[in-house]
Amino acid sequence: MPQDVQTILPLEPPTDVPEMQQGNWGILPPSDALAEYLAANHWERPAPPAAWEVARLSHAAYVYRETSTQWTVLAKFYAAKTGSSAIKYARHEFKATQRAIASGLASDPVRAIRPLGVWRGVLLLEHVDGLTLEDMIAIRRSRPGNLTSRLEHVAECLATLHFHGIQLDKSPDFETSVSYAHKLVDNLSKHGVLQDDPILRHGLLRAVDRWAVQPMMHNFTPTFTHGDATTSNFVFPGDGGLVVIDWERFKVADPAADLGRLTAEVSHTIDQQGGNVAEAIPLLQHLADAYRQALPADWDAGALTERARFYQATSTLRIARNGWLSRLDRMALVAQALALLT
């Protein structure tokens, strides 16, 4: 195959050797294509790299490390996520991350991850070593007080992005969110826990439709949003601050969507990590209060946080689709979503 054809094919992730399956580093051969590219285009030391090793973070994300200096790069292989469309999607996230950085998230203590480049459908990013918000929730009892301060960092981050990312030339669009809520209920009815419960299904749809006609849901200024504000996408490095990762779902939308999604995810993570609703409520209130305080004084924070309740409900329904949760847990999530909507 000619070289010019080879270079435009998306690059596949490294072979999943037993060492990586066990959470260890695997040695890369000298001929590894991405290691060669890193050495030729991103290596800044006078001596050539000694050797490279790789560790797997997920089915698409890998850490490449040079063995003599421990210099690391995070490689996100879009071929594992989107197949032949990898090059397009990798470029999209690269540009989205750049936009997030330009929207007030350029420097410590609260910032977006720094993109290094894109090559053959692989997004190259700085590697940030730290604990995620999900991790912080898991260890909250062994580190009293830390979680509330971390939630404040996350609230500051979202408020900064939303304020600096205002898009005055865009029109509010709530219809798309209503359609998505209908699809979630439909999915739960066909494939999930609502298969034998038409009464609850109709109750959810009626509740969603009541929100659809509320004027405040259509009266917002669109902004840049993260689009996937989950507890795994906020990383706290060991030396302090917050780095926000995974900008592939970055879009223009209602800022309340980010807050509602994060609230649902924090609540669910607390429940999964030995907590309950009684423990989650004051933490969620602290998150919402910190977000409101970080917003400019002329923003209608009350209307925004009320709209966030709808997005918290739909995000809770989204979580309820997960088949690895018990049926009891999934039904509890549906009941929680209905309570939020009504």
C-alpha positions in Angstrom: 0.0 0.0 0.0 1.5 3.4 -0.9 2.7 5.6 2.0 0.3 8.4 1.3 -2.7 6.0 1.6 -1.3 4.5 4.8 -1.0 7.9 6.6 -4.7 8.7 6.2 -5.9 5.5 7.7 -7.0 5.8 11.4 -4.4 4.2 13.7 -5.6 1.3 15.8 -4.8 1.1 19.6 -1.8 -1.1 20.8 -2.3 -4.8 21.1 -4.0 -5.6 24.4 -1.2 -7.7 26.0 -1.7 -9.4 29.4 0.4 -6.9 31.2 -2.0 -4.1 30.3 -5.0 -6.2 31.1 -3.6 -6.5 34.6 -3.1 -2.7 34.9 0.6 -2.7 34.3 2.9 -1.1 31.6 3.5 -3.0 28.4 6.7 -2.6 26.4 6.2 -1.2 22.9 8.2 -2.4 20.0 10.6 0.1 18.3 8.4 0.0 15.2 5.3 1.3 17.0 3.9 3.9 14.7 2.7 6.3 17.4 5.9 6.1 19.4 7.8 6.9 16.2 5.6 9.9 15.6 6.0 11.2 19.1 9.8 10.9 18.8 9.8 12.8 15.6 7.3 15.5 16.4 6.9 16.0 20.1 10.2 14.9 21.7 12.2 18.0 22.8 15.3 16.5 24.4 18.7 16.3 22.6 19.1 12.6 23.1 16.7 10.3 21.3 14.1 8.3 23.3 15.5 5.2 25.0 12.3 3.1 24.7 8.5 3.4 25.1 5.9 1.7 27.2 2.2 1.9 27.3 -0.7 1.5 29.8 -4.4 1.3 29.0 -6.8 3.6 30.8 -9.9 2.5 28.8 -10.7 0.8 25.5 -9.7 4.0 23.7 -7.4 5.9 26.0 -3.7 4.9 26.5 -0.7 6.5 28.2 2.6 6.4 26.3 5.7 6.8 28.5 9.3 7.2 27.6 11.2 4.9 29.9 14.4 7.0 30.7 12.7 10.3 31.4 9.1 9.2 32.3 7.7 11.7 29.9 4.1 10.8 29.3 1.4 11.6 26.7 -2.2 10.6 26.7 -3.3 9.1 23.4 -7.1 8.8 22.6 -7.6 6.3 19.7 -10.8 7.3 18.0 -10.6 4.3 15.7 -11.7 2.3 18.8 -14.7 4.6 19.2 -15.8 5.7 15.7 -14.0 3.4 13.2 -13.4 4.9 9.8 -14.7 8.3 11.1 -11.9 8.5 13.6 -10.0 11.3 11.9 -13.0 13.6 11.8 -14.0 13.0 15.4 -10.4 13.4 16.8 -10.1 16.7 15.0 -13.5 17.8 16.5 -12.4 17.1 20.0 -9.1 18.8 19.4 -10.9 22.0 18.3 -13.5 21.7 21.0 -10.7 21.6 23.7 -9.1 24.6 22.2 -12.4 26.5 22.4 -12.8 25.5 26.0 -9.3 26.8 26.8 -10.2 30.1 25.0 -13.3 30.4 27.2 -11.5 31.1 30.4 -10.1 27.7 31.1 -6.5 28.3 30.0 -4.5 28.3 33.3 -4.4 27.0 36.8 -6.0 26.5 39.2 -9.1 25.6 37.1 -8.4 24.7 33.4 -9.1 22.4 30.5 -6.7 19.7 29.5 -4.1 20.8 27.0 -4.3 19.2 23.5 -1.0 18.5 21.8 -2.1 17.5 18.3 -4.0 15.0 16.1 -2.5 12.3 14.0 -4.3 9.5 12.1 -7.4 9.7 14.2 -5.4 9.8 17.5 -5.9 12.8 19.8 -2.8 13.6 21.7 -3.2 15.3 25.1 -1.1 16.1 28.1 -1.3 13.3 30.7 -2.7 14.6 34.0 -2.0 12.3 37.0 -4.6 12.8 39.7 -7.9 11.7 41.3 -11.2 12.2 39.5 -14.3 13.6 41.2 -15.6 10.0 41.2 -12.5 9.0 43.2 -12.9 11.9 45.6 -16.5 10.8 46.3 -15.3 7.2 46.9 -12.7 8.3 49.5 -14.8 11.2 51.0 -15.0 9.6 54.5 -11.2 9.1 54.8 -10.6 12.7 53.8 -13.2 14.7 55.6 -14.0 18.1 54.1 -12.1 17.5 50.8 -15.2 16.8 48.7 -17.0 20.1 49.4 -13.9 22.1 48.3 -13.6 19.9 45.2 -17.2 20.6 44.3 -16.5 24.3 44.6 -13.7 23.9 42.0 -16.0 22.1 39.6 -18.7 24.8 40.1 -16.2 27.5 39.4 -15.1 25.7 36.2 -18.6 25.4 34.8 -19.5 28.9 35.7 -16.3 30.2 34.0 -17.0 28.2 30.8 -20.6 29.3 30.7 -19.9 33.0 31.2 -17.0 33.3 28.8 -18.7 31.0 26.3 -21.9 33.1 25.8 -23.2 32.8 22.2 -25.4 35.7 21.6 -25.9 34.8 17.9 -27.5 31.5 18.8 -31.2 30.9 19.5 -32.4 28.9 22.5 -33.3 25.3 21.7 -35.2 23.3 24.3 -37.1 21.2 21.8 -34.0 19.0 21.3 -33.8 18.3 25.0 -37.5 17.4 25.1 -37.1 15.0 22.2 -34.1 13.4 24.0 -36.2 12.9 27.1 -38.9 11.2 25.1 -36.3 8.9 23.6 -35.0 8.0 27.0 -38.5 7.1 28.2 -39.1 5.1 25.0 -35.8 3.2 25.4 -36.7 2.3 29.0 -40.1 1.2 27.9 -38.8 -1.0 25.1 -35.6 -2.4 26.6 -35.5 -1.4 30.2 -37.3 -1.3 33.5 -40.5 0.3 32.2 -41.4 -2.6 29.8 -44.3 -3.7 32.0 -45.2 -0.4 33.5 -47.2 1.7 31.0 -48.7 3.9 33.7 -45.3 5.1 34.9 -44.2 5.5 31.2 -47.2 7.8 30.6 -46.6 9.7 33.8 -43.0 10.4 32.8 -44.0 11.6 29.3 -46.8 13.9 30.7 -44.3 15.4 33.2 -41.8 16.0 30.4 -44.4 17.6 28.2 -45.4 20.0 31.1 -41.8 21.2 31.2 -41.9 21.6 27.4 -44.5 24.4 27.6 -42.9 26.3 30.4 -41.6 29.7 29.1 -38.5 29.7 31.2 -37.3 26.6 29.5 -37.1 28.5 26.2 -35.7 31.7 27.7 -32.0 31.3 28.2 -28.8 32.6 26.5 -27.0 29.7 24.8 -23.4 29.2 25.9 -20.5 26.7 25.4 -21.1 23.7 27.5 -19.0 20.7 28.3 -21.8 18.3 27.3 -20.6 15.4 29.4 -20.2 16.7 32.9 -19.7 13.3 34.7 -17.7 12.7 37.8 -15.0 10.9 35.8 -14.2 14.0 33.6 -13.0 16.3 36.5 -9.4 15.5 37.5 -7.6 16.9 40.6 -3.8 16.7 40.2 -1.7 15.9 43.2 -0.2 19.4 43.2 -3.7 21.1 43.4 -6.2 22.6 41.1 -8.6 21.1 38.6 -8.2 19.8 35.1 -11.3 19.1 32.9 -11.0 16.3 30.3 -13.0 14.7 27.6 -14.4 17.6 25.5 -15.8 15.5 22.7 -19.4 16.4 23.5 -18.7 20.1 23.8 -21.5 22.1 22.2 -23.7 25.2 22.4 -26.6 24.7 24.7 -28.4 25.8 27.9 -25.8 26.1 30.7 -28.3 24.5 33.0 -27.8 21.2 31.1 -24.2 20.9 32.4 -25.3 21.7 36.0 -28.2 19.2 35.9 -26.1 16.5 34.3 -23.4 16.9 37.0 -25.9 17.0 39.8 -27.4 13.7 38.6 -24.0 12.1 38.3 -22.8 13.2 41.7 -26.0 12.0 43.3 -25.6 8.6 41.6 -21.9 8.2 42.4 -22.6 9.0 46.1 -25.3 6.3 46.1 -22.9 3.8 44.5 -20.2 4.6 46.9 -22.0 3.7 50.1 -24.1 6.8 50.5 -27.8 7.7 50.1 -30.1 10.5 49.2 -29.9 12.0 52.7 -26.2 12.4 52.3 -26.3 13.6 48.7 -28.8 16.4 49.2 -26.6 18.9 51.2 -23.7 18.2 48.9 -25.8 18.9 45.8 -27.1 22.1 47.4 -23.5 23.1 48.1 -22.6 22.5 44.5 -25.5 24.6 43.3 -24.8 27.4 45.7 -21.1 27.5 44.7 -22.1 27.6 41.0 -24.6 30.5 41.6 -21.9 32.4 43.6 -19.4 32.0 40.7 -21.9 33.5 38.1 -22.0 37.2 37.3 -24.5 39.1 39.4 -26.7 40.0 36.4 -27.4 36.3 35.6 -30.8 34.9 36.7 -29.3 32.2 38.7 -32.6 31.1 40.2 -34.1 30.4 36.8 -31.0 28.6 35.7 -30.9 26.2 38.7 -34.7 25.6 38.3 -34.1 24.6 34.6 -31.2 22.4 35.8 -33.8 20.3 37.7 -35.2 19.1 34.3 -31.7 18.1 33.1 -31.0 16.4 36.4 -34.1 14.3 35.8 -33.3 13.4 32.2 -29.7 12.6 33.2 -31.1 10.3 35.9 -33.2 8.5 33.3 -30.1 8.2 31.2 -28.2 6.5 34.1 -31.3 4.2 34.6 -30.6 2.6 31.2 -27.4 1.0 32.4 -27.9 -2.7 32.4 -25.2 -3.4 34.9 -27.3 -1.8 37.7 -29.7 -3.9 39.5 -33.4 -3.7 38.6 -34.1 -2.2 42.1 -31.5 0.5 41.6 -32.8 1.3 38.1 -36.4 1.6 39.3 -35.2 3.9 42.1 -33.5 6.1 39.5 -36.7 6.3 37.5 -38.7 7.2 40.6 -36.2 9.9 41.4 -36.4 11.3 37.9 -40.2 11.4 38.2 -40.0 13.2 41.5 -37.7 15.8 40.0 -40.0 16.3 37.0 -43.2 16.7 39.1 
